[in-house]
Amino acid sequence: ETTGLSPWGGDEVIEIGAMKIYGDDIDEKNVFHSMINPKRLISPDATRVNGITNEMAAAAPKSSEALSMFLEFCGTDALLVAHNAPFDMSFVGNELDRERIAYPPNLILDTVDIYRRFYPGLPSYSLLSLAQQFGLSQTQEHRGLSDAHLVRRLLRSALDELPIVDDTPALKRLFSVYQMSAWKPEPSGLPVQ
């Protein structure tokens, strides 16, 4: 979650939620969550969407500490999955640049890309629309960890339709695969609606 929609306009990450997926079980040691104390105020518009207030973020770790913990949690060989990955990468990339933290080498899959390829023509590919369309949830909290759970459920739902991929070249042939270490600080579009 962020203070707004523009990483190049000074908006910052204020919450990160992630989980490691091994089968269907989610173990607490495989879950990461951290609020982040931004260097700016959270816009009222952002608070209306995600419910995160300036007071909630005030006691949270600074960006450098939270990002370091997140990168340690991910490791360097995990395949990351995000919804609208270029948008998330733009925020994380700008945060890493600001904190002078090296980009990790992890590959990143985008559930928007997966669903556009295997379910073309849907009216919307937003996280909530896909969750509703596929009967996974009728609501979205717009919070780091709850959104990570929705992304996990979307990925699980799509796995029945996806071909078996057992190596990186095959993965790159089938999907748009991103890599944080290849990220360039250039503006991306707004979130998918």
N, C-alpha and C positions, 0 to 999 in steps of 0.2 A: 504494500500500500504506500501511497505517496502523498506529498503535500499538495499536489495538483497534477496537471497533465503534461507539463513541459519540462523535461530534464535540461533543455538548453535555455529555458527561461528562469532557471534557478530552483525549480522544484526538486525535492529530495525524497529518498526512500525513508519511510517512517515505520515500516513493519515488514518483516520477512517471515514466511512460514514455508516449511518444506518437510518432506518425509521420504525415507528410503523405502522402496517397495521390494519386498521379498515374499512372493506368494500373495495370499489374501490377508494375512495378519499384519497389523500395525503394532509394533512394540514401541513403548515410550522412548527407549534409547535410540530408535530410528526416526525420531521426530525432532525437528528444529523449529524454534519460535523465538523471535526477539523483536521487541519494539526498538526504535532508534530515535534518539533525541536529535532532531534536525537543527541546522544552524539558522533556521528561519521559522516564522509562524506558519501553522497549518491553516490553509484557507478555509473559510466557513463552508465553501462548496465541497471541499474534500471531506470535511467533518460530517456534512450531511450525507455523503455517500458511504463512508466507512465507519463513522461514529468515533473516530480517534480524535481526541481533543489535545490541545497544547499541554494541559495539565497531565494527561495520561503519558505523553511522550517525555515530559520534563525529567523524570527519574530514570529514563531508559539509557542504555549505553550509547556512547557516541558512535558515529558511523564506522570509524576505523576499527573499533573493538567488535561491533556487531558483524561487520563484513568479514573480519578475520575468523570469528567463530563460525560463520556460515561456510566460508571456504574450507575450513578444517572439517566441518561436518560433511561436506560434499566429497572431499578427497579429490584426486586428479583423474581417477578412472571411471567415475560414475557417469552414466548417461543421464543428463538432466532433461526434464520435460516441463514445458511451460505453456500457458495459453496466451497466444499472441506474443511469442518469444521476442521478436524484434523490439517491441515496446518495453518489455521488462529488461532486455539487454541494454537498451539506451539508458535507462535509469541506473542499473547496476554498473555499467561501463563508466558513466559520468562519476558515480560515487567512487569507483576504484581509481579513476584518474585524479579526483580531488584529494584522495587519501594516499596517492602514490603507492598503491598496492598492485602488484603484478596480476595480469589477467590469468585465470586458470585455463588449462587446455581442454576442459570438458566439452564434449559434443552436446548440443541441445536440440531436442525435437520440439515441434510446435503442434499442439493439439488442434489449432485452427487449420493448419496445413493438412493434417491427417484427415480431418472431417471434410474439408473442401474437396480433397481427392477422392475419398470413398463415399461421400454423401453430397454430391454436387447439387446445386439448385435449392438449398435450404434458404428460407427467408432471412436468416441471421445466423452468424457463427459466434455470437457473443457467448461467454461462459454460461450465463443464465439461460439463454435461449436453447443452447445445446442440452443443458441439464434438464430443462423442461421437455424438450422434444423427445429425448430418450428416456424419460421417466426416472431420472436420477435425483431430481430435487425440484421443488417449485419455487424456492427462494435462494437468494445469494446474500451472504452477510457482508461481502466486500472486506473481508479480513484475511490476513496472510495465511493462517493455518486452515481456516474453513475453505478458502479458495483452493488450497493445495489438495484438500480432500476431494473437492469437486473435480479437479484436474485428474487425480488418480482414478476416480470413478469413470470419467470420460475415457481415459486411456484403457482401462479394463473393458469398458463397453465396446471399444473399437477393436480390441485384440482379436475378437472372433472373425472380423472381416480382414484383418491385416495378414499379408503373407508372412511366412516365417523368414526372419532376417537373422543370419548368424555371423555377419561380418560387417565392418564399417563401409567398405565399398558398396555393398548391396544396400545398406541403409541410405547412403548418399544418392544412389540411383533412384530409390523409391520416394524419398522425401526431401523436403528442404531441411538440410541439417546445418545448424549454426554452430559457431565455436566462439566462445567468449574471447579467446586469445586473438581471434581474427577481427574483432569488433573495431570499427572506426568511429570516431566521434562525429557523426553526421546526423542531422535531424531525421527522425523516422515519422511515419504517419501517426495519427491519433489511434486510440484503441479501436479494434474491430467492433462494429455494432451489430 
